[in-house]
Amino acid sequence: MANKLPVGILGATGIVGQRFVQMLEHHPWFEVAWLAASDRSEGRPYAEAARWKLRTPIPPAVAKMTVSPAAPDGAPKIIFAALDSSIAAELEPRFADAGCAVVSNSSALRMASDVPLVIPEVNACHVKLIETQASRRKSGGFVVTNPNCSAIGLVLALAPLDQRFGLETVMAVTMQAVSGAGYPGVASLDILGNVIPYIAKEEEKMEEETQKLLGKLNGSKIIPGAFGMSAQCNRVAVEDGHTESVSVRLKKKAQPAEIIESWNSYTAEPQKLRLPSAPDQPVLYLEANDRPQPRFDADRGAGMTTTVGRLRACKVLDWKFTVLSHNTIRGAAGAALLNAELLKAQGYLG
Ligand SMILES: NC(=O)c1ccc[n+]([C@@H]2O[C@H](COP(=O)([O-])OP(=O)(O)OC[C@H]3O[C@@H](n4cnc5c(N)ncnc54)[C@H](OP(=O)(O)O)[C@@H]3O)[C@@H](O)[C@H]2O)c1
């Protein structure tokens, strides 16, 4: 613990909170020192309060920890937050006002004009928005967010194309895993053998977050990406991994080999800085005509690599392809962990 920074997890008992616990177990820079959740869990040992759903056991040191009340008193100065958005809207600013760096998964503050919405491989420079937050001036605390779990995979696949060819239009249809709905999530009788063509507020989040992520920082403002964007979101009976069928129109002409090369060669800040959770290859193109598939490809790059496949010409737009990313790793806890590593590398964590 001596050389590591102590961190806390808000919402530690939930699906994303559990991923944080798992991913932080052997982290070289951070160590779990504090856990908080709702009144239901407060005061109980973590192993008893959390309905653990992961395939690795609860780290023994965390299993014994008592779940604290979700208040800043006694909490460490670095907080990973995995709260429902209605609760996050109230609690995250309270922790930031108390001087904490809040690295959030929730949608509550993602679109606020002074809150960075960050994928370190795509828009690391947006982190500077932190300096415009009132809490930063008052107490040093701030909030940084990662995107919605289906926007992350999409944007990792779009960013290399946007940088090289320019995006004009994007249409995406998702097939989203049940773990994306938290625990207990969707009732088994509703989802088994079924597809649900509605996820509350998901299409709006994908559309607006994609444009903010691919937008440009202009002084203290983000100018959203100017491409047209339409998303349709479906829940399917898959445990982990969101799959997306995507069509794009590009500003410049592109050959398939150039598109594939722009995905496979894409690296950015996290790879240059060798951040501990950064995958060597953030985007990987799979040549087999029936990949990517969640069962076989969601865990690539320890769940941090977005896989793409089935690139082909589109008769309506220019190109179509399939994207897959792990929703609770690259789409949630891993995304926040990489954001925190970027913040540390940029000197924001003291
Ligand atoms: N699942 C994903 O793939 C995913 C991906 C990206 C983003 N997210 C976002 O991450 C957040 C967490 O999602 P999840 O899937 O982990 O949800 P979840 O499984 O329902 O977990 C929610 C967590 O919040 C805690 N909580 C509930 N009410 C609280 C309160 N009043 N005060 C303090 N803590 C409270 C719960 O504690 P108790 O156990 O004590 O009730 C639990 O730890 C959400 O905003 C979600 O949209 C999820």
The ligand as a Gaussian input file, in Angstrom:
#p B3LYP/6-31G(d) Opt

LIG

0 1
 N      -23.134000      -2.422000     -16.582000
 C      -22.489000      -1.807000     -17.590000
 O      -22.057000      -2.442000     -18.587000
 C      -22.265000      -0.317000     -17.547000
 C      -21.465000       0.232000     -18.544000
 C      -21.195000       1.613000     -18.535000
 C      -21.745000       2.403000     -17.568000
 N      -22.552000       1.866000     -16.608000
 C      -23.104000       2.777000     -15.608000
 O      -22.456000       2.516000     -14.358000
 C      -23.358000       2.764000     -13.274000
 C      -23.463000       1.512000     -12.425000
 O      -23.991000       0.465000     -13.220000
 P      -24.094000      -1.050000     -12.728000
 O      -24.398000      -1.813000     -13.958000
 O      -22.926000      -1.419000     -11.895000
 O      -25.389000      -0.961000     -11.763000
 P      -25.827000      -1.902000     -10.531000
 O      -25.318000      -3.289000     -10.724000
 O      -27.290000      -1.700000     -10.393000
 O      -25.066000      -1.249000      -9.261000
 C      -25.462000      -0.035000      -8.697000
 C      -24.573000       0.310000      -7.507000
 O      -25.025000       1.568000      -6.942000
 C      -25.253000       1.390000      -5.531000
 N      -26.322000       2.290000      -5.065000
 C      -27.643000       2.229000      -5.364000
 N      -28.312000       3.210000      -4.705000
 C      -27.386000       3.898000      -3.975000
 C      -27.437000       5.006000      -3.088000
 N      -28.594000       5.636000      -2.823000
 N      -26.291000       5.441000      -2.516000
 C      -25.109000       4.816000      -2.794000
 N      -24.992000       3.738000      -3.618000
 C      -26.116000       3.297000      -4.217000
 C      -25.629000      -0.072000      -5.396000
 O      -25.435000      -0.463000      -4.037000
 P      -26.282000      -1.665000      -3.336000
 O      -25.709000      -2.949000      -3.850000
 O      -26.021000      -1.426000      -1.903000
 O      -27.721000      -1.484000      -3.738000
 C      -24.621000      -0.700000      -6.360000
 O      -23.355000      -0.774000      -5.731000
 C      -24.673000       3.199000     -13.907000
 O      -24.729000       4.598000     -13.963000
 C      -24.582000       2.606000     -15.308000
 O      -25.376000       3.304000     -16.245000
 C      -22.815000       0.531000     -16.567000

